[in-house]
Amino acid sequence: EHLAYLIYTSGSTGTPKGVGSVHGAVVNHMLSMQDLLQLTGSDRALMKIAIGFDGSLFEWFLPLMSGSRLVIARPGGQKDLDYLRSLISDQGITSLVFSPSMLAVFLSGVGAEAYPSVSRIIASGEALSGSLQAQSFSTLPELDLYNLYGPTEAAIAVSYWQCLPEHGAATPPIGDAIWN
């Protein structure tokens, strides 16, 4: 129950405030996500989220605890789409975390041939629309797509939903609770 980190967020209030997350909440989240996602030593995950955002913990802790290779984008690299696309392709990235707005940019104007190694995308940080869910499967037919939901105050995410191609353009729910 000791403090793991303090992060500032506007959360649901719109007013910036400090939020403390305890070790147990972070560990619980990571173990729950590993159970769900089953990363292995053959996976390659990309860290591109700024370290001041709680979503970055997911990008680097999960690969390290699962034995996956962690590829770290250069500072600010997430803002350069050509760099990001090349890095994902050149490094054979299999697992990505994107906010839905970034996912939409990432998928724009490309087909499955652009990202042959990508097999898993975790959407988090804002609502995933049904149309983006459908576009994700249209672009990457073999994709495992997950929708995570949770306020910063809850240590990254509190629920998940595995999106499936047959869901079409229906809006994905926030899903089931993670462990504990």
C-alpha positions as CSV (number, residue, x, y, z in Angstrom):
1,E,0.0,0.0,0.0
2,H,3.0,2.3,-0.2
3,L,3.1,5.1,-2.8
4,A,4.6,4.0,-6.1
5,Y,4.2,7.3,-7.9
6,L,2.5,10.6,-7.9
7,I,1.0,11.9,-11.2
8,Y,-0.9,15.0,-12.1
9,T,-4.2,14.8,-13.9
10,S,-7.4,16.7,-14.5
11,G,-9.3,13.4,-14.3
12,S,-13.0,13.8,-14.2
13,T,-12.9,17.2,-12.4
14,G,-11.2,19.2,-15.1
15,T,-9.0,20.8,-12.4
16,P,-5.4,19.6,-12.2
17,K,-4.6,17.6,-9.1
18,G,-2.0,15.2,-7.8
19,V,-3.0,11.5,-7.7
20,G,-1.0,8.9,-5.8
21,S,-1.0,5.3,-7.0
22,V,0.2,2.5,-4.7
23,H,2.4,-0.4,-5.6
24,G,-0.3,-3.0,-5.2
25,A,-2.6,-1.2,-7.7
26,V,0.1,-1.0,-10.3
27,V,1.2,-4.7,-9.8
28,N,-2.4,-5.8,-9.9
29,H,-2.9,-4.0,-13.2
30,M,0.2,-5.5,-14.8
31,L,-0.5,-9.1,-13.7
32,S,-4.1,-8.8,-14.8
33,M,-3.0,-7.5,-18.3
34,Q,-0.3,-10.2,-18.6
35,D,-3.0,-12.8,-17.9
36,L,-5.2,-11.3,-20.6
37,L,-2.6,-10.4,-23.3
38,Q,-0.1,-13.3,-22.8
39,L,3.0,-11.5,-24.0
40,T,5.9,-13.8,-24.5
41,G,9.6,-13.6,-25.2
42,S,8.9,-13.5,-28.9
43,D,6.8,-10.3,-28.6
44,R,8.3,-6.9,-29.3
45,A,6.6,-3.9,-27.6
46,L,7.1,-0.2,-28.4
47,M,7.3,2.4,-25.7
48,K,6.4,5.8,-27.1
49,I,4.2,7.4,-24.5
50,A,5.7,10.2,-22.5
51,I,6.9,8.9,-19.1
52,G,4.7,11.5,-17.3
53,F,1.6,9.8,-18.4
54,D,0.4,6.7,-16.5
55,G,-0.2,4.8,-19.7
56,S,3.6,4.7,-20.2
57,L,3.9,2.3,-17.2
58,F,1.8,-0.2,-19.2
59,E,4.1,0.2,-22.2
60,W,7.3,-0.6,-20.4
61,F,6.5,-2.7,-17.3
62,L,4.4,-5.3,-19.1
63,P,7.1,-6.2,-21.7
64,L,9.8,-6.2,-19.0
65,M,7.9,-8.5,-16.7
66,S,6.9,-10.9,-19.6
67,G,10.4,-11.2,-21.1
68,S,9.3,-9.4,-24.3
69,R,11.7,-7.1,-26.1
70,L,11.1,-3.5,-25.3
71,V,11.9,-1.0,-28.1
72,I,12.0,2.6,-27.0
73,A,11.1,5.3,-29.5
74,R,13.3,8.4,-29.5
75,P,12.0,11.4,-27.5
76,G,9.1,13.0,-29.3
77,G,9.1,10.1,-31.9
78,Q,5.4,9.5,-31.4
79,K,4.8,12.9,-33.1
80,D,6.6,11.8,-36.3
81,L,4.3,9.4,-38.1
82,D,6.9,8.4,-40.7
83,Y,9.5,7.7,-38.0
84,L,7.0,5.7,-36.0
85,R,5.8,3.6,-38.9
86,S,9.4,2.9,-39.9
87,L,10.3,1.9,-36.3
88,I,7.4,-0.4,-36.0
89,S,8.2,-2.1,-39.3
90,D,12.0,-2.2,-38.9
91,Q,11.8,-3.5,-35.4
92,G,9.0,-6.1,-36.0
93,I,6.8,-4.6,-33.3
94,T,4.0,-7.0,-32.3
95,S,2.3,-5.1,-29.5
96,L,1.3,-1.5,-29.4
97,V,-0.6,0.8,-27.0
98,F,-2.4,3.7,-28.7
99,S,-5.0,6.3,-27.7
100,P,-7.8,6.0,-30.2
101,S,-7.0,9.3,-31.8
102,M,-3.4,8.2,-32.4
103,L,-4.6,4.8,-33.6
104,A,-6.8,6.5,-36.2
105,V,-3.7,8.5,-37.5
106,F,-1.6,5.3,-37.4
107,L,-4.1,3.4,-39.6
108,S,-4.8,6.2,-42.0
109,G,-3.9,5.4,-45.6
110,V,-2.2,2.0,-45.0
111,G,-3.1,-1.7,-45.4
112,A,-2.0,-4.8,-43.6
113,E,1.2,-5.0,-45.7
114,A,2.4,-1.9,-43.8
115,Y,2.5,-3.6,-40.5
116,P,3.0,-7.4,-41.0
117,S,4.3,-7.9,-37.5
118,V,1.6,-6.1,-35.5
119,S,-0.7,-8.6,-33.9
120,R,-2.0,-6.7,-30.8
121,I,-3.2,-3.2,-30.2
122,I,-4.4,-1.9,-26.8
123,A,-6.6,1.2,-27.1
124,S,-6.6,3.4,-24.0
125,G,-6.9,6.9,-22.8
126,E,-10.1,7.9,-24.5
127,A,-13.2,6.3,-26.0
128,L,-12.7,3.8,-28.8
129,S,-15.4,4.4,-31.5
130,G,-17.1,1.6,-33.3
131,S,-16.0,3.0,-36.7
132,L,-12.3,2.9,-35.5
133,Q,-12.8,-0.6,-34.2
134,A,-14.1,-1.7,-37.7
135,Q,-11.2,0.2,-39.4
136,S,-8.7,-1.5,-37.2
137,F,-9.9,-5.0,-38.3
138,S,-10.3,-3.9,-41.9
139,T,-6.6,-2.7,-41.9
140,L,-5.2,-5.5,-39.8
141,P,-7.5,-8.5,-40.2
142,E,-5.5,-10.8,-37.8
143,L,-5.4,-8.2,-35.1
144,D,-6.2,-8.7,-31.4
145,L,-7.7,-5.4,-30.3
146,Y,-8.4,-4.5,-26.7
147,N,-10.3,-1.5,-25.3
148,L,-9.1,-0.4,-21.9
149,Y,-10.9,2.1,-19.7
150,G,-9.9,3.7,-16.4
151,P,-9.2,7.0,-14.7
152,T,-5.6,7.8,-13.7
153,E,-6.8,7.6,-10.1
154,A,-7.3,3.9,-10.5
155,A,-3.7,3.1,-11.6
156,I,-4.0,3.0,-15.4
157,A,-7.2,1.0,-16.2
158,V,-10.1,-0.7,-14.4
159,S,-11.7,-2.5,-17.2
160,Y,-11.0,-4.1,-20.6
161,W,-12.9,-5.4,-23.6
162,Q,-11.6,-7.6,-26.4
163,C,-13.0,-6.3,-29.6
164,L,-13.8,-8.8,-32.3
165,P,-14.2,-8.3,-36.1
166,E,-17.9,-9.5,-35.8
167,H,-18.6,-6.5,-33.6
168,G,-18.5,-4.4,-36.7
169,A,-19.0,-0.7,-36.1
170,A,-20.8,-1.2,-32.8
171,T,-19.4,1.0,-30.1
172,P,-17.2,-1.1,-27.9
173,P,-18.2,-1.2,-24.2
174,I,-15.7,-0.5,-21.4
175,G,-16.0,-4.2,-20.7
176,D,-15.2,-6.4,-17.7
177,A,-13.3,-5.4,-14.6
178,I,-9.6,-6.3,-14.3
179,W,-8.5,-8.4,-11.3
180,N,-9.4,-7.1,-7.8
